[in-house]
Amino acid sequence: MQAVLLEKTRQCESGSEFLALLHVLIKTSTHHDKAFFTSFLEQAAVKLKTLFFDQGELPPREILQLSIVCKDVLHVSLEPSLKRYFETLAQAFWGEYAKLGDAQSEKYLYHALICVCELFTLGYHESIKRYVKRTLLLDTRGANLENEWVRAFEYHLSMDTFDMALVREAISELLVPPFFFALPKAHQRAIFFWWLHVIWTHPAYMNHPSWGSFNESLALLCQEALLRNELATQMYIHFFAYQILGNLAQTQEAWKRFNEAFNLPQSNYVKSLHVKALEDFSNPKKKIVFVKDRIVENSPFKVEYSLLSALMSDEAFTQNYEPYVLSMGYIDKAPDQEGAVKKLEALGVRVVSPAQSVHQGEPYYDHLTKAMLIREWFLEQHIDIMVGCVNGYDMMNFLFVSRCAPKQIYWSHGDFHYDVAGIDKRISHFSRQSSFAYETFDVSILEEFHKPEEEKHKALALEIRKRWSEEMVILGSIGRLVKMDNDDYMQTLSTIMRSNPNTIYLACGTGNEESLKQKIVKYAIPQDRFFFEGFVNPHVYGYVIDIYLNTFPEPSGESVNEFASKGENKYVVSLDM
């Protein structure tokens, strides 16, 4: 087989034939050794030169699959003249790359071709590391998303998932303060945009525990920005640090560490600024504003909407308060959902999103400018009470510290260690251990959230349930996989499943599966009885799962209540840690 492939490669006379052979090789890669891959790459270099570049043709993006072949080859021994050819060609592509503006799609083409040439001259690790670094500096604005080369990096990742350590190494080199702060602002922001929206969302990288290694470097970058009096830069970094690191938080101690490293330095800096003071005013009704990062139908929304629905049905409340829901409009994450906005408006709640003109769809917008305009709206409207429904966001920090209202309340949905200047009161609809005093209250979640389309979901659940025998007891949890990705939970799960051979476990949610797979092996969890279900409809799987094994040390959120509402035969087991 190997000899036949090599001979066909030597004899192929067209670029399409070569790419077809490359495809066959990749499909059968597990049957080949390093010596064969080395021989194939030496032939591939010749064919890339003679069938494409010598003919004045550029290969299609499928040529990036060469990196899969290169992965296990430490050194490709090209004859000197051929190696010089690819070195010269890479320099020529670099020259064209440097001439182009960041928003031009052609830049993405040359960027990818440089990688292909460097695979032959620098080897896999160095060429891919440079490729990742260069990608993260590409300005995404204005590029034609229909162009195959603009989407080449995503395509490349789908074909060749780069080693996590290599990706982290590439990103780390971009975050070295002297290098980072010498970059144009657009390139600084591009790093985080690519990191969150393309790399972090990849199934192999999402919520990978090793992202936690960036805690110190990101905190130092934020501190350096404040030392340089670049609050706007600090806020931009802060937001993405919250998304990447905050999604790893499993304990209140983790939230405390994030607060100390990121929120408090920003709080102290903003306190030193001279901002317009609040004016005295008197409203016939007290204006109360619930501040959100964005308005989408997630678990916090269900709690908030249920509370507002009850309040808007209370005559005493409506006679004395005028409620608003304010979206800070973090399009960096996702836009507001029109359906969620309309649900709130149907209650009689005013929904506002001041300062959207700052970005107009522009993903690299200035968070500081936007935060200042939101604060100006508060002052112009003479708002009496601000309720921050999110924690750790850069703009939320700014609004608390700079003071937007005479009364400022933090409503915790999970982080009980959030602490910046300007918080007058802390409230929550559940309790956790904390060094701060919280006033707790009950919220009855509306039936429309707990049991929507009940019969339809029961029918779908029955079909899913047929995958296993009726004798099996289905254990599971629903939510971010990171909440169960710890030794204590997985060791406990192992004990339960090995003691009860009639059980299976359904891990319902998104996150890093590879980390959990390692713990499944480590704790001898029966692999044939553990299933990754991915992103699921909780209202369907609430009927599939028999016993919900609540995550710890950080318990599941609203998903537990949704599950428990599915019937008397649904059981939740929780352990206090």
PyMOL commands that set and color helices and strands:
alter all, ss='L'
color gray80, all
select helices_A, chain A and resi 2-11+15-27+29-31+34-51+53-55+61-70+80-99+105-121+124-136+152-159+164-174+177-182+185-200+209-227+231-246+252-271+299-312+315-320+338-347+356-358+367-381+394-402+447-450+454-465+481-483+487-499+513-522+527-529+538-544+558-564
alter helices_A, ss='H'
color red, helices_A
select strands_A, chain A and resi 286-292+321-327+350-352+385-388+407-412+425-428+439-440+473-478+503-508+530-534+547-549+571-573
alter strands_A, ss='S'
color yellow, strands_A
deselect
rebuild
show_as cartoon
